[in-house]
Amino acid sequence: MTGFKRSHSCGALTPHEVGEIVYISGWVHRRRDHGGLIFLDLRDREGITQVVFNPASDTDAHHVAHEVRNEFILAVSGKVVKRPEGTINPDIKTGEIEILADFIEIVNPSRPLPFSIEEESDVSELVRLKYRYLDLRRPSIQKIFQLRHQAVRGFREFLHRNGFLEIETPFLTKSTPEGARDYLVPSRVNPGTFFALPQSPQLFKQLLMISGFERYYQVVRCFRDEDLRADRQPEFTQVDVEMSFIQEEDILSLMEDLVSTVFRETKGIELDRPFQRISYHQALNRYGTDKPDLRFGLEIKDLSAVVQNGKFKVFQDALKQGGYVKGLNAKGFAQFSRSELDAWVEKAKSLGAKGLAWIKVTQKGYDSPIAKFFEPDILEQISAQLSGEEGDLLFFVADQQKVVHQTLGQIRLSLSEKKGLIDQNQFSPVWITDFPLFEFDSVEKRFVAIHHPFTAPKEEDIPLLDTDPLKVRSRAYDLVLNGQEVGGGSIRIHRQEMQKKIFTLLKMDEKESREKFGFLLDALDFGAPPHGGIAFGLDRLIMLLSGAESIRDVIAFPKTQKAICPLTEAPSKVDPKQLKELHIKLDRVE
């Protein structure tokens, strides 16, 4: 390839270049031999160009083209011509032209691939991740990373315009276990001590506010040693934001503008403003979850007051034990057969409920094994509260509130999928507010922070810290999009005495709090401004924007659900000499 300089990318040529001699390079996406004429689709990051080799015009180039196979890297030159009538491909940017080649060089051949990178290729995820550099050649995957780049650029440009400074915080920091497990890094210089990789830059961004920077952001890698799911990875990226001298409304308004700008500039999507706002308890009561998908209805209703006058023992027992009876209307599902209904009952049991009651609303009345336990007027009230009409199926769960919400929340999602109620092109953001500050951990027999221990309580609830901490609401807020949490933050505690009080309620004595967070407590005593912020999960946001099925599709080199990298085979064993230098001895080596 000496002296060869490409003039265009494989996605740049249009009818404007017809008649020009051009030079392009790329991978062979597809090769076709049509009775002497050889067609090669040459691909690079920007697209695909069709190249034609005609033995009548260039025998040498045609001969070399015979040797070419998929994924060979080529350098090609030739004249741009219009495609013959009837052969235009409207699905690609270069679909109106082709290159009549007069030169070809095989820059680098490729051995046969372990799998086809055609978009329709069916290959296991494990194989794809083992050869991730090949998987990343797929045009659809490359489009995801182009989208990711555009989104990150959009975040940075917006925050720059609004007076934020991008400041980096340490990766090697102090272990302060509170929530997920830390990834620990042993120190060679200080034997027996460890750094931790940050789960978030939380404390450092608060220290930056105390330092007087006022508006900070960072596109930052974070690390959590936790069990994985489709939307989780041990290392992930946040867009981290913090502001001083603000209230909740300042943050929510500006962040709505930020997210809306990114959606508009990357996908041309206009989000409805202002975003909806629902309290934590409203979200649980209406949707069974604090991460509600608002693209469809199927809201949950509390029927406890209505059914308490019935004679159905399951409902009565639940209410006597302080539980609830709640239901939802599966509109148009009355055609379910008995076997299908039995399957829904089993699903409810798998979610922790004791069972699932149902009533069909039919032309003849109410069809259900439990209908006989209720007077006609009570059945009418139940139906009215759920807006029941002929053809509807009413589902009920009776249990403790947590079980009821979890079960009906999942059934709501399953029904929406079965009915096809979800518009994949719709985006419905909602702020969830007024979270409890604490929950009680029955195993450790203590309060734990719902978000993190640096979240401020609502001013009007501060007296409850001394009398009923579980009733204290926090100044926290989550941004939920289509049933996924994509951002979360809060107004922080900025006074030392309040931070100490929260630590005490979390059963953290003076010694422990000084040992873990002494630097923060000291900093709060040197004029800390009121401040707050938010962190957006960039990977999850890109997953939603791109329509990817898994967060692994939007990370260049992700880990599997077992937290391993099939490509590099990490984590791996290390040389015993390295362990000795770190003063580490393994109890057992398999």
Secondary structure by P-SEA (a helix, b strand, c coil): cccccccccccccccccccbbbbbbbcccbbbbcccbbbbbcccccbbbbbbbbccccaaaaaaaaaccccccbbbbbbbbcccccccccccccccbbbbccccccccccccccccccccccccaaaaaaccccccccaaaaaaaaaaaaaaaaaaaaaaaabbbbbbbbccccccccccccbbbbbcccccccccccccaaaaaaaaaaacccbbbbbbbbbbbcccccccccccccbbbbbccccaaaaaaaaaaaaaaaaaaacccccccccccccaaaaaacccccccccccccccccccccccccccaaaaaaaaacbbbbbbbccccccccaaaaaaaaaaaaaaccccccccccccccccccccccccaaaaaaaaaaacccccbbbbbbbccaaaaaaaaaaaaaaaaaaaccccccbbbbbbbcccccccccccccbbbbccccccccccccccccccccccccccbbbbbcccccccccccccccaaaaaaaaaaacccaaaaaaccaaaaaaaacccccccccccaaaaaaaaaacccccccccccccccccccccccccccccaaaaaaacccccccc
